[in-house]
Amino acid sequence: MITGGAKRIGRAIALALAKEGYGIALHYHSSRSEAQALAAEIHRENGTCRLYSADLTNEAATLRLIKAVKRECADLNVLINSASIYQKSKLRTATLKQFNDDLNIHVKAPFILTQGFAHSVKKGVIINMLDTKIIGNETEFATYLLAKKCLASLTSMSALEFAPGIRVNAVAPGPILPPPGKGMAILKRRAKMMPLKMHGNPETIADAIVFLVNNSFITGETIFVDGGEHLIRS
């Protein structure tokens, strides 16, 4: 099961896991056409993909989502919490709506889905999508970063409580894709300040996801896929 899997990094993750032989339960919210196109692409490659629509800012909808997936996918054994929003906010001026939206998408929904997954899966893998910026304390995207820091803690706590049957890890991407509406120049400027002097792409994140899914001796870890950017943030 992959949340927010219709576009961008989520799409790459879905394609990579489908190539690994996994049937995909693909969640989307407003990206119906993109989800349908992705499902068709997976089916053309002889994979399987079921589509599920839900607004993850809505608690009841999130609860219905995990129940629907568990009901229709009896062999569910991987959960990727990839759904995300990215909105500017400052602590001084952030609205309660911004705060609630970020906490709902990045913390409450993963909590509900993780809990539902753990109740029904004896052996499996959960991977949460973080952000390399959790290392620092930038406040340009304050409520987003606060929520991602909470999700990092949820990752560690879940790894401890749900072991040994369920492994829980995270991936923290660096500059991979420009924000919607922005060009690649923003990534190139950021890459110049990084140890590897390059930005990544969605496939580099998908590779890390596949590695964590397949490696049975890793839990409670966060892999920074960021060209070393976290080293200069710490």
Summary of the structure (lengths in Angstrom):
residues: 234
radius of gyration: 16.9
end to end distance: 32.4
largest distance: 51.0
contacts: 776
relative contact order: 0.14
helix: 49%
strand: 15%
